[in-house]
Amino acid sequence: MTDLEYADLADALLLQIEQACDRITETTEIDLDAQRVGGMVTIVFPNRSQIVVNQQKPLHEVWLAARAGGFHFKHEQGRWQDTKGMGEFFALLNRFASEQSGQALDFSPV
């Protein structure tokens, strides 16, 4: 994968996260705050816990930090997959966000 291909895919992922936060805030009682600065999105939950997703450009990875720990993802076969075999990005984000909010949340792209 070229640097440009990585940048396009990683930027698209961060945009999908921002859009999902907006959708969740509009359609549920959960008020999420998604703050984007450059290649990083911070999701702030009503209980003030956070999930941070950021680009790791030199490695062509995306990192996710949640209460559950830190996870690294590479884009493989059309999806962002955990580098240690823990699963697909959105499946893990849904799980961790639901745990941190106390309600089932779905960040999957529409």
PDB file as gemmi writes it, atoms N, CA and C in Angstrom:
CRYST1    1.000    1.000    1.000  90.00  90.00  90.00 P 1                      
ATOM      1  N   MET A   1       0.850  -1.173   0.000  1.00  0.00           N  
ATOM      2  CA  MET A   1       0.000   0.000   0.000  1.00  0.00           C  
ATOM      3  C   MET A   1       0.898   1.239   0.000  1.00  0.00           C  
ATOM      4  N   THR A   2       0.530   2.200  -0.811  1.00  0.00           N  
ATOM      5  CA  THR A   2       1.294   3.443  -0.859  1.00  0.00           C  
ATOM      6  C   THR A   2       0.869   4.363   0.285  1.00  0.00           C  
ATOM      7  N   ASP A   3       1.683   5.377   0.540  1.00  0.00           N  
ATOM      8  CA  ASP A   3       1.344   6.353   1.574  1.00  0.00           C  
ATOM      9  C   ASP A   3       0.024   7.055   1.253  1.00  0.00           C  
ATOM     10  N   LEU A   4      -0.199   7.360  -0.010  1.00  0.00           N  
ATOM     11  CA  LEU A   4      -1.433   8.038  -0.427  1.00  0.00           C  
ATOM     12  C   LEU A   4      -2.651   7.141  -0.223  1.00  0.00           C  
ATOM     13  N   GLU A   5      -2.524   5.867  -0.581  1.00  0.00           N  
ATOM     14  CA  GLU A   5      -3.629   4.921  -0.363  1.00  0.00           C  
ATOM     15  C   GLU A   5      -3.953   4.813   1.132  1.00  0.00           C  
ATOM     16  N   TYR A   6      -2.909   4.698   1.947  1.00  0.00           N  
ATOM     17  CA  TYR A   6      -3.122   4.639   3.395  1.00  0.00           C  
ATOM     18  C   TYR A   6      -3.833   5.896   3.883  1.00  0.00           C  
ATOM     19  N   ALA A   7      -3.350   7.061   3.478  1.00  0.00           N  
ATOM     20  CA  ALA A   7      -3.942   8.322   3.930  1.00  0.00           C  
ATOM     21  C   ALA A   7      -5.420   8.404   3.565  1.00  0.00           C  
ATOM     22  N   ASP A   8      -5.769   7.997   2.355  1.00  0.00           N  
ATOM     23  CA  ASP A   8      -7.169   8.028   1.928  1.00  0.00           C  
ATOM     24  C   ASP A   8      -8.024   7.093   2.783  1.00  0.00           C  
ATOM     25  N   LEU A   9      -7.534   5.877   3.024  1.00  0.00           N  
ATOM     26  CA  LEU A   9      -8.293   4.906   3.815  1.00  0.00           C  
ATOM     27  C   LEU A   9      -8.412   5.334   5.271  1.00  0.00           C  
ATOM     28  N   ALA A  10      -7.331   5.831   5.842  1.00  0.00           N  
ATOM     29  CA  ALA A  10      -7.353   6.249   7.248  1.00  0.00           C  
ATOM     30  C   ALA A  10      -8.227   7.484   7.437  1.00  0.00           C  
ATOM     31  N   ASP A  11      -8.152   8.431   6.509  1.00  0.00           N  
ATOM     32  CA  ASP A  11      -9.014   9.614   6.599  1.00  0.00           C  
ATOM     33  C   ASP A  11     -10.482   9.222   6.487  1.00  0.00           C  
ATOM     34  N   ALA A  12     -10.781   8.294   5.596  1.00  0.00           N  
ATOM     35  CA  ALA A  12     -12.165   7.825   5.434  1.00  0.00           C  
ATOM     36  C   ALA A  12     -12.657   7.169   6.724  1.00  0.00           C  
ATOM     37  N   LEU A  13     -11.796   6.402   7.386  1.00  0.00           N  
ATOM     38  CA  LEU A  13     -12.172   5.757   8.646  1.00  0.00           C  
ATOM     39  C   LEU A  13     -12.503   6.803   9.711  1.00  0.00           C  
ATOM     40  N   LEU A  14     -11.666   7.813   9.846  1.00  0.00           N  
ATOM     41  CA  LEU A  14     -11.930   8.847  10.854  1.00  0.00           C  
ATOM     42  C   LEU A  14     -13.226   9.596  10.550  1.00  0.00           C  
ATOM     43  N   LEU A  15     -13.490   9.860   9.278  1.00  0.00           N  
ATOM     44  CA  LEU A  15     -14.739  10.515   8.891  1.00  0.00           C  
ATOM     45  C   LEU A  15     -15.935   9.633   9.237  1.00  0.00           C  
ATOM     46  N   GLN A  16     -15.823   8.324   9.004  1.00  0.00           N  
ATOM     47  CA  GLN A  16     -16.915   7.397   9.350  1.00  0.00           C  
ATOM     48  C   GLN A  16     -17.182   7.414  10.853  1.00  0.00           C  
ATOM     49  N   ILE A  17     -16.144   7.519  11.650  1.00  0.00           N  
ATOM     50  CA  ILE A  17     -16.307   7.580  13.105  1.00  0.00           C  
ATOM     51  C   ILE A  17     -17.034   8.862  13.495  1.00  0.00           C  
ATOM     52  N   GLU A  18     -16.620   9.984  12.923  1.00  0.00           N  
ATOM     53  CA  GLU A  18     -17.283  11.259  13.213  1.00  0.00           C  
ATOM     54  C   GLU A  18     -18.761  11.215  12.821  1.00  0.00           C  
ATOM     55  N   GLN A  19     -19.049  10.673  11.646  1.00  0.00           N  
ATOM     56  CA  GLN A  19     -20.425  10.586  11.177  1.00  0.00           C  
ATOM     57  C   GLN A  19     -21.249   9.664  12.079  1.00  0.00           C  
ATOM     58  N   ALA A  20     -20.654   8.569  12.530  1.00  0.00           N  
ATOM     59  CA  ALA A  20     -21.356   7.647  13.424  1.00  0.00           C  
ATOM     60  C   ALA A  20     -21.659   8.327  14.757  1.00  0.00           C  
ATOM     61  N   CYS A  21     -20.731   9.115  15.266  1.00  0.00           N  
ATOM     62  CA  CYS A  21     -20.982   9.847  16.517  1.00  0.00           C  
ATOM     63  C   CYS A  21     -22.170  10.795  16.350  1.00  0.00           C  
ATOM     64  N   ASP A  22     -22.197  11.509  15.231  1.00  0.00           N  
ATOM     65  CA  ASP A  22     -23.321  12.409  14.953  1.00  0.00           C  
ATOM     66  C   ASP A  22     -24.626  11.627  14.882  1.00  0.00           C  
ATOM     67  N   ARG A  23     -24.612  10.497  14.184  1.00  0.00           N  
ATOM     68  CA  ARG A  23     -25.817   9.665  14.031  1.00  0.00           C  
ATOM     69  C   ARG A  23     -26.290   9.150  15.390  1.00  0.00           C  
ATOM     70  N   ILE A  24     -25.369   8.673  16.208  1.00  0.00           N  
ATOM     71  CA  ILE A  24     -25.723   8.159  17.532  1.00  0.00           C  
ATOM     72  C   ILE A  24     -26.308   9.260  18.394  1.00  0.00           C  
ATOM     73  N   THR A  25     -25.719  10.440  18.363  1.00  0.00           N  
ATOM     74  CA  THR A  25     -26.220  11.563  19.158  1.00  0.00           C  
ATOM     75  C   THR A  25     -27.619  11.980  18.705  1.00  0.00           C  
ATOM     76  N   GLU A  26     -27.868  11.922  17.388  1.00  0.00           N  
ATOM     77  CA  GLU A  26     -29.166  12.324  16.849  1.00  0.00           C  
ATOM     78  C   GLU A  26     -30.258  11.286  17.081  1.00  0.00           C  
ATOM     79  N   THR A  27     -29.896  10.005  17.170  1.00  0.00           N  
ATOM     80  CA  THR A  27     -30.910   8.948  17.208  1.00  0.00           C  
ATOM     81  C   THR A  27     -31.025   8.228  18.549  1.00  0.00           C  
ATOM     82  N   THR A  28     -30.183   8.584  19.507  1.00  0.00           N  
ATOM     83  CA  THR A  28     -30.248   7.959  20.835  1.00  0.00           C  
ATOM     84  C   THR A  28     -30.212   9.046  21.902  1.00  0.00           C  
ATOM     85  N   GLU A  29     -30.250   8.622  23.128  1.00  0.00           N  
ATOM     86  CA  GLU A  29     -30.142   9.565  24.239  1.00  0.00           C  
ATOM     87  C   GLU A  29     -28.702   9.768  24.691  1.00  0.00           C  
ATOM     88  N   ILE A  30     -27.765   9.132  24.000  1.00  0.00           N  
ATOM     89  CA  ILE A  30     -26.344   9.262  24.318  1.00  0.00           C  
ATOM     90  C   ILE A  30     -25.789  10.486  23.599  1.00  0.00           C  
ATOM     91  N   ASP A  31     -25.187  11.392  24.342  1.00  0.00           N  
ATOM     92  CA  ASP A  31     -24.596  12.597  23.769  1.00  0.00           C  
ATOM     93  C   ASP A  31     -23.085  12.394  23.672  1.00  0.00           C  
ATOM     94  N   LEU A  32     -22.631  12.023  22.471  1.00  0.00           N  
ATOM     95  CA  LEU A  32     -21.210  11.822  22.239  1.00  0.00           C  
ATOM     96  C   LEU A  32     -20.591  13.098  21.689  1.00  0.00           C  
ATOM     97  N   ASP A  33     -19.358  13.331  22.059  1.00  0.00           N  
ATOM     98  CA  ASP A  33     -18.620  14.466  21.519  1.00  0.00           C  
ATOM     99  C   ASP A  33     -17.414  13.911  20.778  1.00  0.00           C  
ATOM    100  N   ALA A  34     -17.388  14.084  19.470  1.00  0.00           N  
ATOM    101  CA  ALA A  34     -16.254  13.636  18.663  1.00  0.00           C  
ATOM    102  C   ALA A  34     -15.407  14.846  18.324  1.00  0.00           C  
ATOM    103  N   GLN A  35     -14.179  14.821  18.787  1.00  0.00           N  
ATOM    104  CA  GLN A  35     -13.261  15.925  18.541  1.00  0.00           C  
ATOM    105  C   GLN A  35     -12.149  15.426  17.628  1.00  0.00           C  
ATOM    106  N   ARG A  36     -12.010  16.078  16.464  1.00  0.00           N  
ATOM    107  CA  ARG A  36     -10.961  15.671  15.525  1.00  0.00           C  
ATOM    108  C   ARG A  36      -9.886  16.740  15.451  1.00  0.00           C  
ATOM    109  N   VAL A  37      -8.660  16.291  15.617  1.00  0.00           N  
ATOM    110  CA  VAL A  37      -7.498  17.148  15.451  1.00  0.00           C  
ATOM    111  C   VAL A  37      -6.525  16.391  14.556  1.00  0.00           C  
ATOM    112  N   GLY A  38      -6.377  16.865  13.332  1.00  0.00           N  
ATOM    113  CA  GLY A  38      -5.479  16.196  12.390  1.00  0.00           C  
ATOM    114  C   GLY A  38      -5.866  14.749  12.180  1.00  0.00           C  
ATOM    115  N   GLY A  39      -4.945  13.849  12.438  1.00  0.00           N  
ATOM    116  CA  GLY A  39      -5.172  12.424  12.229  1.00  0.00           C  
ATOM    117  C   GLY A  39      -5.651  11.702  13.467  1.00  0.00           C  
ATOM    118  N   MET A  40      -6.380  12.403  14.334  1.00  0.00           N  
ATOM    119  CA  MET A  40      -6.858  11.780  15.570  1.00  0.00           C  
ATOM    120  C   MET A  40      -8.290  12.214  15.871  1.00  0.00           C  
ATOM    121  N   VAL A  41      -9.111  11.234  16.287  1.00  0.00           N  
ATOM    122  CA  VAL A  41     -10.473  11.511  16.755  1.00  0.00           C  
ATOM    123  C   VAL A  41     -10.567  11.031  18.196  1.00  0.00           C  
ATOM    124  N   THR A  42     -11.066  11.927  19.049  1.00  0.00           N  
ATOM    125  CA  THR A  42     -11.326  11.576  20.443  1.00  0.00           C  
ATOM    126  C   THR A  42     -12.829  11.566  20.646  1.00  0.00           C  
ATOM    127  N   ILE A  43     -13.355  10.428  21.086  1.00  0.00           N  
ATOM    128  CA  ILE A  43     -14.780  10.302  21.392  1.00  0.00           C  
ATOM    129  C   ILE A  43     -14.925  10.440  22.900  1.00  0.00           C  
ATOM    130  N   VAL A  44     -15.704  11.437  23.312  1.00  0.00           N  
ATOM    131  CA  VAL A  44     -15.918  11.676  24.733  1.00  0.00           C  
ATOM    132  C   VAL A  44     -17.359  11.281  25.063  1.00  0.00           C  
ATOM    133  N   PHE A  45     -17.502  10.417  26.055  1.00  0.00           N  
ATOM    134  CA  PHE A  45     -18.799   9.916  26.488  1.00  0.00           C  
ATOM    135  C   PHE A  45     -19.342  10.779  27.622  1.00  0.00           C  
ATOM    136  N   PRO A  46     -20.663  10.718  27.873  1.00  0.00           N  
ATOM    137  CA  PRO A  46     -21.246  11.522  28.949  1.00  0.00           C  
ATOM    138  C   PRO A  46     -20.580  11.297  30.323  1.00  0.00           C  
ATOM    139  N   ASN A  47     -20.053  10.111  30.554  1.00  0.00           N  
ATOM    140  CA  ASN A  47     -19.382   9.831  31.838  1.00  0.00           C  
ATOM    141  C   ASN A  47     -17.920  10.294  31.834  1.00  0.00           C  
ATOM    142  N   ARG A  48     -17.539  11.023  30.792  1.00  0.00           N  
ATOM    143  CA  ARG A  48     -16.209  11.608  30.601  1.00  0.00           C  
ATOM    144  C   ARG A  48     -15.122  10.607  30.226  1.00  0.00           C  
ATOM    145  N   SER A  49     -15.484   9.343  30.053  1.00  0.00           N  
ATOM    146  CA  SER A  49     -14.499   8.396  29.533  1.00  0.00           C  
ATOM    147  C   SER A  49     -14.281   8.707  28.056  1.00  0.00           C  
ATOM    148  N   GLN A  50     -13.183   8.212  27.513  1.00  0.00           N  
ATOM    149  CA  GLN A  50     -12.829   8.525  26.134  1.00  0.00           C  
ATOM    150  C   GLN A  50     -12.360   7.289  25.392  1.00  0.00           C  
ATOM    151  N   ILE A  51     -12.517   7.360  24.087  1.00  0.00           N  
ATOM    152  CA  ILE A  51     -11.870   6.444  23.152  1.00  0.00           C  
ATOM    153  C   ILE A  51     -11.134   7.327  22.161  1.00  0.00           C  
ATOM    154  N   VAL A  52      -9.874   6.983  21.919  1.00  0.00           N  
ATOM    155  CA  VAL A  52      -9.056   7.763  20.991  1.00  0.00           C  
ATOM    156  C   VAL A  52      -8.653   6.867  19.821  1.00  0.00           C  
ATOM    157  N   VAL A  53      -8.853   7.380  18.614  1.00  0.00           N  
ATOM    158  CA  VAL A  53      -8.445   6.688  17.400  1.00  0.00           C  
ATOM    159  C   VAL A  53      -7.487   7.616  16.663  1.00  0.00           C  
ATOM    160  N   ASN A  54      -6.295   7.109  16.371  1.00  0.00           N  
ATOM    161  CA  ASN A  54      -5.355   7.965  15.657  1.00  0.00           C  
ATOM    162  C   ASN A  54      -4.574   7.209  14.600  1.00  0.00           C  
ATOM    163  N   GLN A  55      -4.156   7.963  13.621  1.00  0.00           N  
ATOM    164  CA  GLN A  55      -3.390   7.413  12.515  1.00  0.00           C  
ATOM    165  C   GLN A  55      -1.925   7.264  12.929  1.00  0.00           C  
ATOM    166  N   GLN A  56      -1.318   6.177  12.491  1.00  0.00           N  
ATOM    167  CA  GLN A  56       0.112   5.960  12.650  1.00  0.00           C  
ATOM    168  C   GLN A  56       0.688   5.843  11.240  1.00  0.00           C  
ATOM    169  N   LYS A  57       0.940   6.989  10.640  1.00  0.00           N  
ATOM    170  CA  LYS A  57       1.310   7.048   9.225  1.00  0.00           C  
ATOM    171  C   LYS A  57       2.547   6.237   8.874  1.00  0.00           C  
ATOM    172  N   PRO A  58       3.639   6.306   9.649  1.00  0.00           N  
ATOM    173  CA  PRO A  58       4.830   5.550   9.244  1.00  0.00           C  
ATOM    174  C   PRO A  58       4.592   4.033   9.189  1.00  0.00           C  
ATOM    175  N   LEU A  59       3.668   3.541  10.011  1.00  0.00           N  
ATOM    176  CA  LEU A  59       3.386   2.109  10.073  1.00  0.00           C  
ATOM    177  C   LEU A  59       2.204   1.683   9.203  1.00  0.00           C  
ATOM    178  N   HIS A  60       1.510   2.683   8.629  1.00  0.00           N  
ATOM    179  CA  HIS A  60       0.278   2.422   7.877  1.00  0.00           C  
ATOM    180  C   HIS A  60      -0.737   1.704   8.762  1.00  0.00           C  
ATOM    181  N   GLU A  61      -0.855   2.162  10.007  1.00  0.00           N  
ATOM    182  CA  GLU A  61      -1.788   1.587  10.963  1.00  0.00           C  
ATOM    183  C   GLU A  61      -2.705   2.656  11.520  1.00  0.00           C  
ATOM    184  N   VAL A  62      -3.774   2.187  12.143  1.00  0.00           N  
ATOM    185  CA  VAL A  62      -4.669   3.024  12.939  1.00  0.00           C  
ATOM    186  C   VAL A  62      -4.678   2.415  14.329  1.00  0.00           C  
ATOM    187  N   TRP A  63      -4.529   3.249  15.325  1.00  0.00           N  
ATOM    188  CA  TRP A  63      -4.507   2.776  16.709  1.00  0.00           C  
ATOM    189  C   TRP A  63      -5.771   3.225  17.416  1.00  0.00           C  
ATOM    190  N   LEU A  64      -6.280   2.370  18.275  1.00  0.00           N  
ATOM    191  CA  LEU A  64      -7.471   2.653  19.072  1.00  0.00           C  
ATOM    192  C   LEU A  64      -7.104   2.445  20.539  1.00  0.00           C  
ATOM    193  N   ALA A  65      -7.395   3.449  21.357  1.00  0.00           N  
ATOM    194  CA  ALA A  65      -7.158   3.348  22.799  1.00  0.00           C  
ATOM    195  C   ALA A  65      -8.499   3.507  23.509  1.00  0.00           C  
ATOM    196  N   ALA A  66      -8.839   2.525  24.352  1.00  0.00           N  
ATOM    197  CA  ALA A  66     -10.087   2.523  25.122  1.00  0.00           C  
ATOM    198  C   ALA A  66      -9.763   2.023  26.524  1.00  0.00           C  
ATOM    199  N   ARG A  67     -10.762   2.020  27.386  1.00  0.00           N  
ATOM    200  CA  ARG A  67     -10.552   1.461  28.721  1.00  0.00           C  
ATOM    201  C   ARG A  67     -10.043   0.025  28.657  1.00  0.00           C  
ATOM    202  N   ALA A  68     -10.455  -0.696  27.623  1.00  0.00           N  
ATOM    203  CA  ALA A  68     -10.081  -2.105  27.459  1.00  0.00           C  
ATOM    204  C   ALA A  68      -8.617  -2.280  27.056  1.00  0.00           C  
ATOM    205  N   GLY A  69      -7.970  -1.206  26.623  1.00  0.00           N  
ATOM    206  CA  GLY A  69      -6.568  -1.289  26.230  1.00  0.00           C  
ATOM    207  C   GLY A  69      -6.307  -0.614  24.895  1.00  0.00           C  
ATOM    208  N   GLY A  70      -5.117  -0.876  24.364  1.00  0.00           N  
ATOM    209  CA  GLY A  70      -4.711  -0.295  23.095  1.00  0.00           C  
ATOM    210  C   GLY A  70      -4.668  -1.358  22.006  1.00  0.00           C  
ATOM    211  N   PHE A  71      -5.093  -0.993  20.806  1.00  0.00           N  
ATOM    212  CA  PHE A  71      -5.191  -1.936  19.697  1.00  0.00           C  
ATOM    213  C   PHE A  71      -4.647  -1.282  18.432  1.00  0.00           C  
ATOM    214  N   HIS A  72      -3.977  -2.080  17.601  1.00  0.00           N  
ATOM    215  CA  HIS A  72      -3.402  -1.611  16.351  1.00  0.00           C  
ATOM    216  C   HIS A  72      -4.102  -2.323  15.199  1.00  0.00           C  
ATOM    217  N   PHE A  73      -4.398  -1.564  14.145  1.00  0.00           N  
ATOM    218  CA  PHE A  73      -5.132  -2.109  12.998  1.00  0.00           C  
ATOM    219  C   PHE A  73      -4.399  -1.794  11.702  1.00  0.00           C  
ATOM    220  N   LYS A  74      -4.385  -2.781  10.805  1.00  0.00           N  
ATOM    221  CA  LYS A  74      -3.870  -2.617   9.441  1.00  0.00           C  
ATOM    222  C   LYS A  74      -5.022  -2.890   8.475  1.00  0.00           C  
ATOM    223  N   HIS A  75      -5.006  -2.194   7.356  1.00  0.00           N  
ATOM    224  CA  HIS A  75      -6.052  -2.390   6.351  1.00  0.00           C  
ATOM    225  C   HIS A  75      -5.701  -3.612   5.503  1.00  0.00           C  
ATOM    226  N   GLU A  76      -6.527  -4.652   5.619  1.00  0.00           N  
ATOM    227  CA  GLU A  76      -6.308  -5.902   4.893  1.00  0.00           C  
ATOM    228  C   GLU A  76      -7.628  -6.399   4.330  1.00  0.00           C  
ATOM    229  N   GLN A  77      -7.618  -6.777   3.088  1.00  0.00           N  
ATOM    230  CA  GLN A  77      -8.794  -7.343   2.422  1.00  0.00           C  
ATOM    231  C   GLN A  77     -10.035  -6.466   2.603  1.00  0.00           C  
ATOM    232  N   GLY A  78      -9.837  -5.150   2.466  1.00  0.00           N  
ATOM    233  CA  GLY A  78     -10.953  -4.216   2.498  1.00  0.00           C  
ATOM    234  C   GLY A  78     -11.456  -3.824   3.878  1.00  0.00           C  
ATOM    235  N   ARG A  79     -10.740  -4.250   4.945  1.00  0.00           N  
ATOM    236  CA  ARG A  79     -11.191  -3.933   6.303  1.00  0.00           C  
ATOM    237  C   ARG A  79      -9.983  -3.628   7.191  1.00  0.00           C  
ATOM    238  N   TRP A  80     -10.224  -2.866   8.229  1.00  0.00           N  
ATOM    239  CA  TRP A  80      -9.191  -2.612   9.224  1.00  0.00           C  
ATOM    240  C   TRP A  80      -9.222  -3.760  10.231  1.00  0.00           C  
ATOM    241  N   GLN A  81      -8.142  -4.548  10.255  1.00  0.00           N  
ATOM    242  CA  GLN A  81      -8.061  -5.730  11.107  1.00  0.00           C  
ATOM    243  C   GLN A  81      -7.009  -5.528  12.197  1.00  0.00           C  
ATOM    244  N   ASP A  82      -7.309  -5.992  13.409  1.00  0.00           N  
ATOM    245  CA  ASP A  82      -6.371  -5.927  14.511  1.00  0.00           C  
ATOM    246  C   ASP A  82      -5.124  -6.747  14.169  1.00  0.00           C  
ATOM    247  N   THR A  83      -3.964  -6.201  14.455  1.00  0.00           N  
ATOM    248  CA  THR A  83      -2.714  -6.866  14.093  1.00  0.00           C  
ATOM    249  C   THR A  83      -2.431  -8.098  14.946  1.00  0.00           C  
ATOM    250  N   LYS A  84      -3.162  -8.279  16.049  1.00  0.00           N  
ATOM    251  CA  LYS A  84      -2.971  -9.457  16.904  1.00  0.00           C  
ATOM    252  C   LYS A  84      -4.152 -10.420  16.817  1.00  0.00           C  
ATOM    253  N   GLY A  85      -4.976 -10.245  15.783  1.00  0.00           N  
ATOM    254  CA  GLY A  85      -6.060 -11.184  15.542  1.00  0.00           C  
ATOM    255  C   GLY A  85      -7.282 -11.013  16.429  1.00  0.00           C  
ATOM    256  N   MET A  86      -7.442  -9.836  17.032  1.00  0.00           N  
ATOM    257  CA  MET A  86      -8.580  -9.598  17.930  1.00  0.00           C  
ATOM    258  C   MET A  86      -9.874  -9.288  17.182  1.00  0.00           C  
ATOM    259  N   GLY A  87      -9.781  -8.955  15.892  1.00  0.00           N  
ATOM    260  CA  GLY A  87     -10.994  -8.716  15.129  1.00  0.00           C  
ATOM    261  C   GLY A  87     -10.946  -7.460  14.282  1.00  0.00           C  
ATOM    262  N   GLU A  88     -12.099  -7.140  13.744  1.00  0.00           N  
ATOM    263  CA  GLU A  88     -12.273  -6.009  12.845  1.00  0.00           C  
ATOM    264  C   GLU A  88     -12.504  -4.730  13.650  1.00  0.00           C  
ATOM    265  N   PHE A  89     -12.063  -3.599  13.105  1.00  0.00           N  
ATOM    266  CA  PHE A  89     -12.098  -2.318  13.800  1.00  0.00           C  
ATOM    267  C   PHE A  89     -13.474  -1.967  14.343  1.00  0.00           C  
ATOM    268  N   PHE A  90     -14.493  -1.942  13.490  1.00  0.00           N  
ATOM    269  CA  PHE A  90     -15.807  -1.481  13.943  1.00  0.00           C  
ATOM    270  C   PHE A  90     -16.438  -2.434  14.951  1.00  0.00           C  
ATOM    271  N   ALA A  91     -16.169  -3.715  14.832  1.00  0.00           N  
ATOM    272  CA  ALA A  91     -16.689  -4.666  15.823  1.00  0.00           C  
ATOM    273  C   ALA A  91     -16.111  -4.359  17.199  1.00  0.00           C  
ATOM    274  N   LEU A  92     -14.809  -4.068  17.249  1.00  0.00           N  
ATOM    275  CA  LEU A  92     -14.188  -3.742  18.532  1.00  0.00           C  
ATOM    276  C   LEU A  92     -14.622  -2.366  19.025  1.00  0.00           C  
ATOM    277  N   LEU A  93     -14.706  -1.383  18.137  1.00  0.00           N  
ATOM    278  CA  LEU A  93     -15.163  -0.059  18.549  1.00  0.00           C  
ATOM    279  C   LEU A  93     -16.577  -0.139  19.115  1.00  0.00           C  
ATOM    280  N   ASN A  94     -17.461  -0.887  18.458  1.00  0.00           N  
ATOM    281  CA  ASN A  94     -18.828  -1.048  18.965  1.00  0.00           C  
ATOM    282  C   ASN A  94     -18.811  -1.645  20.368  1.00  0.00           C  
ATOM    283  N   ARG A  95     -18.009  -2.679  20.567  1.00  0.00           N  
ATOM    284  CA  ARG A  95     -17.938  -3.343  21.865  1.00  0.00           C  
ATOM    285  C   ARG A  95     -17.408  -2.399  22.951  1.00  0.00           C  
ATOM    286  N   PHE A  96     -16.302  -1.739  22.672  1.00  0.00           N  
ATOM    287  CA  PHE A  96     -15.693  -0.869  23.686  1.00  0.00           C  
ATOM    288  C   PHE A  96     -16.556   0.356  23.979  1.00  0.00           C  
ATOM    289  N   ALA A  97     -17.154   0.939  22.952  1.00  0.00           N  
ATOM    290  CA  ALA A  97     -18.013   2.105  23.155  1.00  0.00           C  
ATOM    291  C   ALA A  97     -19.262   1.724  23.945  1.00  0.00           C  
ATOM    292  N   SER A  98     -19.802   0.560  23.661  1.00  0.00           N  
ATOM    293  CA  SER A  98     -20.980   0.093  24.404  1.00  0.00           C  
ATOM    294  C   SER A  98     -20.629  -0.143  25.866  1.00  0.00           C  
ATOM    295  N   GLU A  99     -19.466  -0.737  26.119  1.00  0.00           N  
ATOM    296  CA  GLU A  99     -19.021  -0.956  27.496  1.00  0.00           C  
ATOM    297  C   GLU A  99     -18.837   0.368  28.230  1.00  0.00           C  
ATOM    298  N   GLN A 100     -18.227   1.330  27.562  1.00  0.00           N  
ATOM    299  CA  GLN A 100     -17.941   2.609  28.220  1.00  0.00           C  
ATOM    300  C   GLN A 100     -19.179   3.468  28.406  1.00  0.00           C  
ATOM    301  N   SER A 101     -20.160   3.326  27.535  1.00  0.00           N  
ATOM    302  CA  SER A 101     -21.379   4.147  27.649  1.00  0.00           C  
ATOM    303  C   SER A 101     -22.448   3.485  28.486  1.00  0.00           C  
ATOM    304  N   GLY A 102     -22.375   2.156  28.624  1.00  0.00           N  
ATOM    305  CA  GLY A 102     -23.407   1.427  29.344  1.00  0.00           C  
ATOM    306  C   GLY A 102     -24.628   1.120  28.500  1.00  0.00           C  
ATOM    307  N   GLN A 103     -24.567   1.420  27.196  1.00  0.00           N  
ATOM    308  CA  GLN A 103     -25.664   1.134  26.270  1.00  0.00           C  
ATOM    309  C   GLN A 103     -25.086   0.591  24.963  1.00  0.00           C  
ATOM    310  N   ALA A 104     -25.856  -0.231  24.270  1.00  0.00           N  
ATOM    311  CA  ALA A 104     -25.397  -0.769  22.990  1.00  0.00           C  
ATOM    312  C   ALA A 104     -25.312   0.360  21.967  1.00  0.00           C  
ATOM    313  N   LEU A 105     -24.122   0.528  21.398  1.00  0.00           N  
ATOM    314  CA  LEU A 105     -23.888   1.550  20.382  1.00  0.00           C  
ATOM    315  C   LEU A 105     -23.361   0.899  19.115  1.00  0.00           C  
ATOM    316  N   ASP A 106     -23.731   1.460  17.967  1.00  0.00           N  
ATOM    317  CA  ASP A 106     -23.309   0.907  16.686  1.00  0.00           C  
ATOM    318  C   ASP A 106     -22.620   1.996  15.865  1.00  0.00           C  
ATOM    319  N   PHE A 107     -21.321   1.868  15.719  1.00  0.00           N  
ATOM    320  CA  PHE A 107     -20.525   2.817  14.937  1.00  0.00           C  
ATOM    321  C   PHE A 107     -20.326   2.344  13.505  1.00  0.00           C  
ATOM    322  N   SER A 108     -20.831   1.178  13.168  1.00  0.00           N  
ATOM    323  CA  SER A 108     -20.602   0.618  11.833  1.00  0.00           C  
ATOM    324  C   SER A 108     -21.062   1.591  10.756  1.00  0.00           C  
ATOM    325  N   PRO A 109     -20.304   1.674   9.662  1.00  0.00           N  
ATOM    326  CA  PRO A 109     -20.709   2.578   8.571  1.00  0.00           C  
ATOM    327  C   PRO A 109     -22.072   2.168   8.025  1.00  0.00           C  
ATOM    328  N   VAL A 110     -22.820   3.176   7.625  1.00  0.00           N  
ATOM    329  CA  VAL A 110     -24.168   2.925   7.097  1.00  0.00           C  
ATOM    330  C   VAL A 110     -24.081   2.493   5.659  1.00  0.00           C  
TER     331      VAL A 110                                                      
END                                                                             
